[in-house]
């Protein structure tokens, strides 16, 4: 009888690495890290608008309330926000904490963060314009410097190495959120099958991988899930553009590719409106690095 090796950290490291290496999303990505950062530069304004709606505000309140309740935020707390984007969390956390260090590689995101902080008279945010992959925690003087290392839905923490860097930078709390289970809309899955002749596969960034690894390392993360049902209605032209942006990471958007996307959208649109309804789940995980069982 073979028991599930829940406490074997090498098992979880290999499981996570294999999930990434064997994922069609990883295997077919054709853009460099620099190109991906530039893509976020171009999308910064869109992302800032998208995440400023009521749903985004509700989610931020839920996260911040949880962090305050658990003692991870407070007037003497120093925070590292990995993948800070336009400051959705960095700015409200700065109002509650002594200092926030916002790590964000995309200049477009940084500009919005700076403008927001200036407009809201928030002066205790320090910005580092780099990717988490580029950071060397020890060499850059970040080891054990933060009471809370925070990473919300960011590609910065995506494998055992980048998770370990979170642990190294924290002296008390870490927070990580990521998708749980299937995350792609029907259009992404069906077009992926049409373009590549294969299923898009499971999410290699599923929250289960860092949770399992942390558990095997002796931590006991507080893991909560929340499920969202999202309905989006867009004009055909906008839907085509958004789908093309997604597939740009995996292929050149040639005229033939764009025509295929446009044909798909028109086939599924009604009265010039493309509607998608998606249910997805996100995991929110908080743990203490100064409390370990083994």
N, C-alpha and C positions, 0 to 999 in steps of 0.2 A: 504494500500500500504506500503510495507516494503522497505525502502531505504537501499542501500548498506552502511554499517557503516564505511566509509572510514577514519573517524577521531577517531575511537574507538580503542585505543591502546590494550585493553584487547581482542578485536576481533582478531587483528593481532597476538598477543601473542599465543592465543589458536589455530588459524589457522596454525601457524608455528609449534607449539608443536604437534598438531594432525597430520600434514603432516609427521613429523619425526616418531612419535609413530606408525602410521598406514602403513608406508612404508615397503614393503617387504625387502628392502635393510637394514633398521634398524632392523627389526624384526628377520631377519635370520643371521645377523652378529654374528659369533661365536668366534671371536678373541678379546682378551683384548686389552686395550690401549697400554700396554707394548709390546704385540705381534705385534701390528700394527707399532709401532715405530721400532721394530727390523726388520720388513719387509722393511721399508724404508731404514734402514741401509744396507740391502742386495741389494737394488735397487738404491742406491745413484749414483753409477757410470753410470748406465744406464740412470737415470733421467737427470743427468748433461749433458750427450751426447745428449740426445733427445731434451733438451730445448736449446741447443747451436746452433741449425741449423738456417738457414736464416729466417724461419718463426718465430722462437722464438725471434730472434734479432729484427725483424720488429715489433713484438708485444711490446717488451720492449721499443723500441723507441717511439711508439705511446703513451704508458702509461706515460713515463717520460716527453715527450713533453707536454702532457695534464697537468701534475702536475706542470711543470714549468710555463706554460701559465696561470694557475689559481693562481699562487703565493704560491703553497704548498711546493716548493723546493727552496732553496736558501742558501747562505753562512752562515747564522745564524740559520738555521733550525736544530732541533733535531728530528730524526726519530726513531720510533719503527717499525720494520719489523717482523710481526707475521708469523711464518712458513717460515723462510728465505731460507730454503733448501740449495743448494750449492752456494748461493750468487748471483743469477741471477739479483736481483734488489738491494740487499744491497750494492754490490760493486759499480755499477754506481751511486747510490744515494749518497754514501759516497764521491764521487768526487765532488758532487754538494752541500753538506751539511756540517754543523759543526761536527755532530756526528750521527752515526747510531747504534742503539742497535738491534742486530739480535737475535730473539728468535727462536731456532730450537732444537727439542728434539733428533733427530737422529744423533748419533755420526759420522756415515759415511758421512752425509751431512755436518756436522760441519768441518770435516777434509778437505773436498774439498773446503769449504768456506775459511778456514784458509790458505790453500795452494794457492788459487787464490789471496787472499788479499796480501799475502807475495810476490808472483810473480809479482803482479801489483803495489807493494809498496803503498798499501792503509793501513793506520795505524789508522784511526779513526772509527773502527768498534769494538764494544763490543759485545761479544757473551754470551747469556744466554741459557744453554742447558736444557730447560724444555718445556713442552707443555703449551699452553695458558690456558688449563683447570686447570693446577696446579698453575698458577700464581694467587696470591691475590694482586690486584692492590694497595690497601691501605697499607696492611701489608708489601708489598715488596717495598714500597716507589716509586711507579710508577705513582701515581695519578697526573694527570695534568702536567706531566713532558715532554710531547712531542708535538711539533708543528704539526707533522703528524704521525698518527698511520695508518700503511699500512698493508693490508692483501690481497694477491693475490692468488686466487684459492686454499685456504688452508682449510683443515678440522678443523683447530683451531677455526674458527668462524662459528658455525653451529647451533646456537639456540639463543633465546633472551638473555640469561645470558651472553654468550660470546660476543655478540654484545654490550651489556651494558658495559662490561669491556673495549671495545675499546673506548667508549665515555668517560669513567672515566679516561683513561690514556692520553687522548688528551686535549690540551688547545686551539687548533685551527682547524686542518683539520683531517678528516678520509677518507681513501680510502678502498673500498672493491670490489673485483670482484668475480663473481661466474657464473656458467652456467645458461642459461635461456632456459627453455623447455627441450626437450628430449636430453640426452647426450650419450646414449649407442649405440654402433654399433649393427648391425643386428645380428652378431654372439653371442654377450652377451645376447640379448633379446631372441633369439631362443633357445640357450642352457639353459637359465634360465627357460624357459617354459618347456623344456624337463626334467630338473632335479627336478623342484619343482611343476610343474603342475599349474603355475600361471603366470600372466604377471609380468614383473619386476617393473612395476608401474612408477609413476611420480618421478621426482627428488626432494627429500625432502630438498635439499640445493638450490633450485631455488632462484635467486636474487630477485624475487617478494616479498618474505616474509620479508627480512630485509628492502627493500624499503618501503613496506606498513607500517611496524612498525615505521620506522623513520618518514614517512610522518605524521602518526597519532600523533607522539610525537612533531610535530611542526617544524621538519627539512625539508628542500627542497633540497634533493640530486640532483646533476647533474648526470643523468643516461644516458649512451650511450651504444649502442649495436653494436657488430660486429659479422658477420657470417663468418664461415670458412668452406670451403669444403676440406676435407682431404682424400687423397688416400694413402693407405698403402699396400705395397706388401712385403710379407715375405715368406721365405722358410717354408714348412710345420712344421718342427721341432720347429722353433722359434715361429710360430703362436700358436702351441699347448702349449708351455711353457708360453707364455704371457696370454693366456686364463686361464690356470691352476692357474697362479698367481692371477688373478682376482677372481676366484671362491674359492680360498683358504680362503678368508675372510669369506666365508659363509658355507663352508663344508670341510670335510677332503678329500684330493685328493687321493683317493684309486686307485688301479690299474684299477678297473671298471670305475671309473670316468674319469681317464686319457684316457682310451680306447674310451669312449664316445666322449670326446673332439677330440681325434685324428681322429676318424671316421668322425665326422662332418667336420673337417678341410679338410680331404682328399676328401670328397664328394664335397666340394666347391672350391677345388684348381684346377688349370690348369697347367700342366707341372711342378708340384712340387711347384707352387707358390700360396699362399693364398692371395687374393686381397680383400680389404675392402674399400668402398667409403662411407664417412660419412659427413653429413652437420650438424653442431651444432652452437649454438649461445652463446655468452658470454656477460654478462652485466658488465660494469665498472661504479662504483658509487663513487662520491666524494662529501663530504659535510663538512660544518663548524659547529663545536659544540658550537661556541660562537655566533651563529646566529640562534635563535629559535623564532618561531612566537607565540607560546603559552606556 
